[in-house]
Amino acid sequence: MGTTGLPTNITQGSRTKGGIGESTLRPDGTLKVTGEFAYSSDMWHEDMLWGQILRSPVAHAEIVSIDTAEALATPGVYAVMTYDDLPTEVRNYGLEIQDTPVLAHGKVRHHGEPVAIVAADHPETARRAAAKIKVEYKELPVITDEASATAPDAVLIHEGRTDLPQSQLRSTGGTPTIGHVPHPNILHRQPIIRGDVSAGRERADVIVEGEYVFGMQDQAFLGPESGLAVPAEDGGVDLYIATQWLHSDLRQIAPVLGLPEDKVRMTLSGVGGAFGGREDLSMQIHACLLALRTGKPVKIVYNRFESFFGHVHRHPAKLYYEHGATKDGKLTHLKARIVLDGGAYASASPAVVGNAASLGAGPYVIDDVDIEALALYTNNPPCGAMRGFGAVQACFAYEAQMDKLAAKLGMDPVEFRQINAMEQGTALPTGQIVDSPAPVAELLRRVKAMPLPPEQQWLTAGEAADVRQLPGGLSNTTHGEGVVRGIGYAVGIKNVGFSEGFDDYSTARVRMEVVGGEPVATVHTAMAEVGQGGITVHAQIARTELGVTHVTINPADTQVGSAGSTSASRQTYVTGGAVKHSCELVREKVLEIGRRKFGSYHPAWATAELLLEGGKVVTDGGEVLADLVDVLGDEAVEVEEEWRHRPTEPFDLRTGQGFGHVQYSFAAHRAVVEVDTELGMVKVVELACAQDVGKALNPLSVLGQIQGGTTQGLGIAVMEEIVVDPKTAKVRNPSFTDYLIPTILDTPTIPVDVLELADDHAPYGLRGVGEAPTLSSTPAVLAAIRNATGLELNRTPVRPEHLTGTE
Amino acid sequence: MRVNFTVNGRPQEADDVWEGESLLYVLRERLGLPGSKNACEQGECGSCTVRLDGVPVCSCLVAAGQVEGREVVTVEGLADYAKERSCGTSLQDAQHWSAQGQDSQTGEGTELAPIQQAFIDAGAVQCGFCTPGLLVAADEMLERHPDPSDADIREALSGNLCRCTGYEKIMDAVRLAAARQSEGV
């Protein structure tokens, strides 16, 4: 852990070992290193069948006919299902807008859309049978960008969609909105208007404009989409699944199956990463349908090829930015237009638009702002949630603009940012006053103050150059000739939690009792542990609040209330908050028992503030009143309660004004790169990060989040992009051979300086950690490459041809 | 077809194996050893890494029939393998490593290989899907190369993708295991 800042508020510490603030180790660590941890793809059941999905080979077409006869006649095949076999009239699903067909009906809208499903006794039999299904397609013209989507004669991606602006926003589970849009192929639109941009423009001494292109990124979690559906005797189904939000899945699955929610019993199995890609359903409904049809357990496991088609991606974007500044370096105005490609189905696009718009100005004070963000319906792959969504794309553009402005003013890029940095009390372009620490200038100062890696670090005394430290690496393309160093900075702002009036709550059931002569707490939530370490933190919170050593974390399932999604950097805040809240209620009940049993023995039971620490009831002065074992005796105390953060409100559909976000999270990066200017190869040498985390409940896990998020940002900068053919809207690189993610050789050292400035509104003062580092990492690397090469580089990822001019 | 081979020191027999099945499939679906992971099934991610006659391989790229009569070590056998290796060598104390359980799910009392313990201690495990392959690869590297430089570690593990950690804690874990090994702890 790096240097700790000066806290504005001392958060509650713990005198119970293993409580919050300690780097306790993962409770699932041993199972994960021995190979015994059961991921969703490891599920097995006697008599189990394997499911396979047949997907569309084209992006946009009418389905003329489907012939399943030959597939059904294949030995070993138990079922083949198409749209016509769906059991109820509910045949679509979706996170916010139910526009996604369970199986294609009459039309396919993107490459890889599910058309039919097969169950067989061996996965290869299922694959071969699926290939025998004959589907006749009549291809339609593809819509791939804003021009083709809004052309006068554009085919409507979703025919029959109406565009009446709806005043009802997606608030507390109400009617989903299709938004405030000028064309049916525009999925959602959010303007943010504050002040007067033309007045701001008149004050400006310099104006810079830029057009930026952001490529489509894949979450590339390693555990493929998978799960096991087991039909139950009561006509229901038990589903073992990897997801980010069990109850959101349940709400979408049950109506399609025609089952009440209590007959679809979901249990979280091991989740091999998520990063937003498991917010939407993948194979859940398909496995349940096949299980209910055949009466046998059905397992579905995507391979990597299919995984590229099986989940939504990060929205690619085109961003148009105009900023002005005065001679002394004060920003005057911002005019921006952010066009996100939502692909064929809505997924989380409305929320992505909301983030891109509301955070489009970045962590800067700008009085006159006019931003428009929108998402398109196209025939490209559907895009939705990925770490930092909306904010990631915007940060790439506004940070490039900051460097351009600083250069034009002849100022230091860090100093220029610091002059304009927002702080606590700043009004954002949405009108929201930021009412907790916003140490933007300080994070930049800290990241700049870190020592730089040595020049020519590939040289070691008396030896030949270590090519592993050079651009091109073991390809041995340079020994230092043509290699130029560059340094770049960036900072970003991300919202934490679900925004815009969403009822963002979580539920925790906490039980306390004596087991084997020791007080034990049991924590049961539906939180999806996807690797982030939420279960580690839940155990720490229970120890801190209940003074126990032993905490049992029950498996996440739908037998307890919703925990909300493991996304938006929200789980430690919201489900952590719920665990804390339920623990506090348990503590009160335990103290009531104590007062009842022992109150007459010591006046402090009635007069002092009492705590549970180290297995005992103690006064705030440290006097021990009783052992928890004696207080509890044979009694068990159990509480299940919901907990919610401060409410937010929707952004006004015309002006974007509103208290839309509950908390903000900030990180800054400094990138050091070496560029082989002859071949266009880039080596990122170091990627330093400073981030405010409010309070690090588990410092080791916090570092893991920051370093992991930083590396995903590095991926966007120099390697990762799903390439979609603009003529056919087909995905050209659906494999880890062709879609590259950073290896350990591509990833530099990532020194981290963690600042802990408490947010008084949040549990323990904590601030959501997971996403902010993904924002500023990418623009910092781009800035460093620009610094090394002098090139403008308005597109990410940067490829060798962009650096050598050989595109 | 029937395939006879040794897995983690025990003779195994897999029946009704289809000729197209990989070693990974046979381990996971026929022998009940799902520790080797199926992240890409195309030899790019390393999550299915096992030792085949001592050599690290992507088990997804090995046809099941190729392992007839040969020896395979998977992550499930790593602790025993490390213990056996350490016997009679200066590393004999390695067998003293065991999990320091904190919670009910830690699998208290499980005996671990030093590299496994180092991954837990260093925070190198997040979602854990890459972990089995990385452990097998890192353990093999430390066997060959007990005092690796950072560049050596990166080179040896460059065939193993991790999406969660940014690799920093994995580097820490391997350095930790190497240090403990050299101290003979």
Interface residues (C-beta under 8 A of the other chain):
Chain A: G18 S23 T24 L25 R26 P27 D28 G29 T30 L31 K32 V33 T34 G35 E36 F37 A38 Y39 S41 D42 W44 H122 E124 Q219 A220 F221 L222 G223 P224 G270 V271 G272 G273 A274 F275 V301 N303 R304 F305 D466 R468 Q469 L474 V530 G531 Q532 G533 I535 A539 H550 V551 T552 I553 L700 S701 L703 G704 Q707 G708 G709 T710 T711 Q712 S735 F736 T737 I741 P742 T743 I744 L745 T747 T749 I750
Chain B: W18 G20 E21 R28 E29 G32 L33 P34 G35 S36 K37 N38 A39 C40 E41 Q42 E44 C45 S47 T74 V75 E76 L78 A79 A99 Q100 G101 Q102 D103 S104 Q105 T106 G107 E108 T110 L112 Q116 Q117 F119 I120 D121 G123 V125 Q126 C127 G128 F129 C130 T131 P132 L135 A151 I153 R154 E155 L157 S158 G159 N160 L161 C162 R163 C164 T165 G166 Y167 E168 K169 I170 M171
